[in-house]
Amino acid sequence: MAATQAGRAASENDCERCGDPLIFAMQDRQHQFSLDLVTVLQCLRVAEREGFVPALPPEWWWAVEGHYYPLE
């Protein structure tokens, strides 16, 4: 499914999970949905492990996990 950002990140006033650091309002051809930053980072980790994106330095992942929590 090809999704594109709907032009803005949802504000805390219009999200259901306001504890998340950032919510992206997304839209494909038939649906509107949201993804939180942690989910996007988890997807990036899977893409990295599967070889779809270049590996990021371990220090980058440690810094990200230090801000949020383990992404496993």
One Martini backbone bead per residue (centre of mass of N, CA, C, O) as a GRO file, in nm:
protein
   72
    1MET     BB    1   0.094   0.039   0.026
    2ALA     BB    2   0.061   0.367  -0.066
    3ALA     BB    3   0.184   0.621   0.140
    4THR     BB    4   0.107   0.952   0.246
    5GLN     BB    5   0.150   1.242   0.368
    6ALA     BB    6  -0.106   1.474   0.479
    7GLY     BB    7   0.090   1.746   0.554
    8ARG     BB    8   0.091   1.649   0.864
    9ALA     BB    9   0.109   1.645   1.196
   10ALA     BB   10  -0.051   1.552   1.448
   11SER     BB   11  -0.195   1.677   1.705
   12GLU     BB   12  -0.269   1.645   2.035
   13ASN     BB   13  -0.582   1.717   1.989
   14ASP     BB   14  -0.612   1.469   1.742
   15CYS     BB   15  -0.535   1.230   1.934
   16GLU     BB   16  -0.542   0.912   2.101
   17ARG     BB   17  -0.204   0.903   2.161
   18CYS     BB   18  -0.060   1.157   2.332
   19GLY     BB   19   0.213   1.009   2.437
   20ASP     BB   20   0.321   1.038   2.175
   21PRO     BB   21   0.564   1.221   2.011
   22LEU     BB   22   0.447   1.137   1.711
   23ILE     BB   23   0.195   1.197   1.460
   24PHE     BB   24   0.098   1.063   1.151
   25ALA     BB   25  -0.084   1.171   0.886
   26MET     BB   26  -0.244   0.947   0.666
   27GLN     BB   27  -0.275   0.847   0.304
   28ASP     BB   28  -0.457   0.680   0.079
   29ARG     BB   29  -0.693   0.606  -0.157
   30GLN     BB   30  -0.907   0.493   0.099
   31HIS     BB   31  -0.740   0.602   0.358
   32GLN     BB   32  -0.719   0.704   0.696
   33PHE     BB   33  -0.424   0.742   0.906
   34SER     BB   34  -0.196   0.649   1.173
   35LEU     BB   35   0.150   0.714   1.284
   36ASP     BB   36   0.390   0.654   1.493
   37LEU     BB   37   0.719   0.696   1.546
   38VAL     BB   38   0.781   0.415   1.659
   39THR     BB   39   0.667   0.258   1.418
   40VAL     BB   40   0.857   0.376   1.207
   41LEU     BB   41   1.117   0.275   1.347
   42GLN     BB   42   1.044  -0.026   1.334
   43CYS     BB   43   1.033  -0.037   1.025
   44LEU     BB   44   1.325   0.048   0.980
   45ARG     BB   45   1.451  -0.194   1.122
   46VAL     BB   46   1.339  -0.406   0.932
   47ALA     BB   47   1.457  -0.291   0.669
   48GLU     BB   48   1.747  -0.319   0.760
   49ARG     BB   49   1.753  -0.629   0.819
   50GLU     BB   50   1.644  -0.691   0.508
   51GLY     BB   51   1.809  -0.476   0.309
   52PHE     BB   52   1.641  -0.200   0.214
   53VAL     BB   53   1.847  -0.048   0.395
   54PRO     BB   54   2.089   0.099   0.524
   55ALA     BB   55   2.293   0.087   0.774
   56LEU     BB   56   2.295   0.190   1.094
   57PRO     BB   57   2.438   0.298   1.354
   58PRO     BB   58   2.432   0.192   1.671
   59GLU     BB   59   2.434   0.477   1.798
   60TRP     BB   60   2.165   0.565   1.678
   61TRP     BB   61   1.987   0.354   1.812
   62TRP     BB   62   2.061   0.426   2.103
   63ALA     BB   63   1.952   0.715   2.093
   64VAL     BB   64   1.662   0.643   2.026
   65GLU     BB   65   1.612   0.452   2.269
   66GLY     BB   66   1.673   0.678   2.482
   67HIS     BB   67   1.405   0.841   2.404
   68TYR     BB   68   1.209   0.596   2.430
   69TYR     BB   69   1.254   0.265   2.359
   70PRO     BB   70   1.254  -0.032   2.291
   71LEU     BB   71   1.203  -0.154   1.941
   72GLU     BB   72   1.132  -0.472   1.956
   0.00000   0.00000   0.00000
